[in-house]
Amino acid sequence: MKAFLFAAAMAVVMAVTAHYVLDQGFQQTAQDSFSTEGVRLSN
């Protein structure tokens, strides 16, 4: 039972960590990702 509770707690910790990592600017729009100082995408 201890192993199951530990695994469940670790899964929750990993999910919360992944949420914050992906939410903190890892995902960008295509316009932000492919724009440079010399080239800008326009709609």
ROKOL-899931 format. One record per atom (N, C-alpha, C, O): atom name; x, y, z. Coordinates in steps of 0.2 Angstrom, whole numbers. Each point is the difference from the previous one (the first is absolute). Example, Ala and Ser with C-alpha at 12.3 -4.5 7.8 and 13.67 -1.06 7.14 Angstrom:
BEGIN
{atom->N; c1->66; c2->-28; c3->39}
{atom->CA; c1->-4; c2->6; c3->0}
{atom->C; c1->4; c2->6; c3->0}
{atom->O; c1->5; c2->-1; c3->3}
{atom->N; c1->-7; c2->6; c3->-7}
{atom->CA; c1->4; c2->6; c3->1}
{atom->C; c1->-4; c2->5; c3->3}
{atom->O; c1->3; c2->6; c3->1}
//
This chain:
BEGIN
{atom->N; c1->4; c2->-6; c3->0}
{atom->CA; c1->-4; c2->6; c3->0}
{atom->C; c1->4; c2->6; c3->0}
{atom->O; c1->-1; c2->5; c3->-3}
{atom->N; c1->7; c2->-5; c3->7}
{atom->CA; c1->4; c2->6; c3->0}
{atom->C; c1->3; c2->1; c3->-7}
{atom->O; c1->1; c2->6; c3->-2}
{atom->N; c1->1; c2->-11; c3->-2}
{atom->CA; c1->3; c2->1; c3->-7}
{atom->C; c1->-6; c2->3; c3->-4}
{atom->O; c1->2; c2->5; c3->-4}
{atom->N; c1->-8; c2->-7; c3->4}
{atom->CA; c1->-5; c2->3; c3->-4}
{atom->C; c1->-1; c2->8; c3->2}
{atom->O; c1->-1; c2->4; c3->-5}
{atom->N; c1->1; c2->-3; c3->11}
{atom->CA; c1->-1; c2->7; c3->2}
{atom->C; c1->6; c2->5; c3->-2}
{atom->O; c1->-1; c2->5; c3->-2}
{atom->N; c1->7; c2->-8; c3->3}
{atom->CA; c1->6; c2->3; c3->-3}
{atom->C; c1->0; c2->2; c3->-7}
{atom->O; c1->1; c2->5; c3->-3}
{atom->N; c1->-3; c2->-10; c3->-1}
{atom->CA; c1->-1; c2->0; c3->-7}
{atom->C; c1->-5; c2->5; c3->-2}
{atom->O; c1->1; c2->4; c3->-5}
{atom->N; c1->-7; c2->-4; c3->8}
{atom->CA; c1->-5; c2->5; c3->-1}
{atom->C; c1->2; c2->7; c3->1}
{atom->O; c1->-1; c2->5; c3->-4}
{atom->N; c1->5; c2->-4; c3->10}
{atom->CA; c1->2; c2->7; c3->2}
{atom->C; c1->6; c2->2; c3->-5}
{atom->O; c1->0; c2->6; c3->-2}
{atom->N; c1->4; c2->-10; c3->0}
{atom->CA; c1->5; c2->1; c3->-5}
{atom->C; c1->-3; c2->2; c3->-7}
{atom->O; c1->2; c2->5; c3->-4}
{atom->N; c1->-8; c2->-8; c3->2}
{atom->CA; c1->-3; c2->1; c3->-6}
{atom->C; c1->-3; c2->7; c3->0}
{atom->O; c1->0; c2->4; c3->-5}
{atom->N; c1->-3; c2->-2; c3->11}
{atom->CA; c1->-3; c2->7; c3->1}
{atom->C; c1->6; c2->5; c3->-1}
{atom->O; c1->-1; c2->5; c3->-3}
{atom->N; c1->6; c2->-6; c3->7}
{atom->CA; c1->6; c2->5; c3->0}
{atom->C; c1->3; c2->1; c3->-7}
{atom->O; c1->1; c2->5; c3->-3}
{atom->N; c1->-1; c2->-11; c3->-1}
{atom->CA; c1->3; c2->1; c3->-7}
{atom->C; c1->-5; c2->3; c3->-4}
{atom->O; c1->2; c2->4; c3->-5}
{atom->N; c1->-8; c2->-5; c3->5}
{atom->CA; c1->-5; c2->3; c3->-4}
{atom->C; c1->0; c2->8; c3->2}
{atom->O; c1->-1; c2->4; c3->-5}
{atom->N; c1->1; c2->-2; c3->11}
{atom->CA; c1->0; c2->7; c3->2}
{atom->C; c1->7; c2->3; c3->-3}
{atom->O; c1->-1; c2->6; c3->-3}
{atom->N; c1->6; c2->-9; c3->4}
{atom->CA; c1->6; c2->3; c3->-3}
{atom->C; c1->0; c2->0; c3->-8}
{atom->O; c1->2; c2->5; c3->-2}
{atom->N; c1->-4; c2->-10; c3->-1}
{atom->CA; c1->-1; c2->1; c3->-7}
{atom->C; c1->-5; c2->6; c3->-2}
{atom->O; c1->2; c2->3; c3->-5}
{atom->N; c1->-7; c2->-2; c3->8}
{atom->CA; c1->-4; c2->5; c3->-1}
{atom->C; c1->3; c2->7; c3->0}
{atom->O; c1->-1; c2->4; c3->-4}
{atom->N; c1->5; c2->-3; c3->10}
{atom->CA; c1->3; c2->6; c3->0}
{atom->C; c1->6; c2->1; c3->-5}
{atom->O; c1->1; c2->6; c3->-2}
{atom->N; c1->3; c2->-11; c3->1}
{atom->CA; c1->5; c2->0; c3->-5}
{atom->C; c1->-3; c2->2; c3->-7}
{atom->O; c1->3; c2->4; c3->-4}
{atom->N; c1->-8; c2->-7; c3->2}
{atom->CA; c1->-3; c2->1; c3->-7}
{atom->C; c1->-4; c2->7; c3->0}
{atom->O; c1->-1; c2->3; c3->-5}
{atom->N; c1->-1; c2->-1; c3->11}
{atom->CA; c1->-4; c2->6; c3->0}
{atom->C; c1->4; c2->6; c3->0}
{atom->O; c1->-2; c2->6; c3->-2}
{atom->N; c1->8; c2->-6; c3->4}
{atom->CA; c1->5; c2->5; c3->1}
{atom->C; c1->4; c2->2; c3->-6}
{atom->O; c1->6; c2->1; c3->0}
{atom->N; c1->-10; c2->0; c3->-6}
{atom->CA; c1->4; c2->2; c3->-6}
{atom->C; c1->3; c2->-5; c3->-4}
{atom->O; c1->3; c2->1; c3->-6}
{atom->N; c1->-4; c2->-8; c3->7}
{atom->CA; c1->2; c2->-5; c3->-4}
{atom->C; c1->-4; c2->0; c3->-7}
{atom->O; c1->3; c2->-1; c3->-5}
{atom->N; c1->-9; c2->2; c3->6}
{atom->CA; c1->-4; c2->0; c3->-6}
{atom->C; c1->-1; c2->7; c3->-2}
{atom->O; c1->-2; c2->5; c3->4}
{atom->N; c1->3; c2->-4; c3->-11}
{atom->CA; c1->0; c2->7; c3->-3}
{atom->C; c1->-4; c2->-1; c3->-6}
{atom->O; c1->-1; c2->-5; c3->-3}
{atom->N; c1->-2; c2->11; c3->1}
{atom->CA; c1->-4; c2->0; c3->-6}
{atom->C; c1->5; c2->0; c3->-6}
{atom->O; c1->6; c2->1; c3->1}
{atom->N; c1->-8; c2->-3; c3->-7}
{atom->CA; c1->4; c2->-1; c3->-6}
{atom->C; c1->3; c2->7; c3->-1}
{atom->O; c1->6; c2->0; c3->-3}
{atom->N; c1->-10; c2->5; c3->3}
{atom->CA; c1->3; c2->7; c3->-1}
{atom->C; c1->6; c2->2; c3->4}
{atom->O; c1->4; c2->3; c3->-2}
{atom->N; c1->-5; c2->-5; c3->9}
{atom->CA; c1->6; c2->2; c3->4}
{atom->C; c1->6; c2->-5; c3->-1}
{atom->O; c1->6; c2->2; c3->0}
{atom->N; c1->-8; c2->-8; c3->-2}
{atom->CA; c1->6; c2->-5; c3->-1}
{atom->C; c1->4; c2->1; c3->-6}
{atom->O; c1->6; c2->-1; c3->0}
{atom->N; c1->-9; c2->3; c3->-5}
{atom->CA; c1->3; c2->1; c3->-7}
{atom->C; c1->2; c2->7; c3->-2}
{atom->O; c1->1; c2->2; c3->-5}
{atom->N; c1->-2; c2->3; c3->10}
{atom->CA; c1->2; c2->7; c3->-1}
{atom->C; c1->7; c2->1; c3->2}
{atom->O; c1->2; c2->-2; c3->5}
{atom->N; c1->2; c2->6; c3->-9}
{atom->CA; c1->6; c2->2; c3->2}
{atom->C; c1->0; c2->8; c3->-1}
{atom->O; c1->-5; c2->3; c3->-2}
{atom->N; c1->11; c2->0; c3->3}
{atom->CA; c1->0; c2->7; c3->0}
{atom->C; c1->-1; c2->2; c3->-8}
{atom->O; c1->-2; c2->6; c3->-1}
{atom->N; c1->4; c2->-10; c3->-3}
{atom->CA; c1->0; c2->2; c3->-7}
{atom->C; c1->-6; c2->-2; c3->-4}
{atom->O; c1->-2; c2->3; c3->-5}
{atom->N; c1->-2; c2->-8; c3->8}
{atom->CA; c1->-5; c2->-3; c3->-3}
{atom->C; c1->-6; c2->0; c3->5}
{atom->O; c1->1; c2->-3; c3->5}
{atom->N; c1->-7; c2->5; c3->-7}
{atom->CA; c1->-6; c2->0; c3->4}
{atom->C; c1->-5; c2->-3; c3->-4}
{atom->O; c1->-1; c2->1; c3->-6}
{atom->N; c1->-3; c2->-6; c3->9}
{atom->CA; c1->-6; c2->-3; c3->-3}
{atom->C; c1->-6; c2->5; c3->0}
{atom->O; c1->-1; c2->3; c3->6}
{atom->N; c1->-3; c2->-3; c3->-11}
{atom->CA; c1->-6; c2->4; c3->1}
{atom->C; c1->-6; c2->-4; c3->-2}
{atom->O; c1->1; c2->-5; c3->-4}
{atom->N; c1->-7; c2->6; c3->7}
{atom->CA; c1->-6; c2->-3; c3->-2}
{atom->C; c1->-3; c2->2; c3->-6}
{atom->O; c1->-5; c2->-3; c3->-3}
//
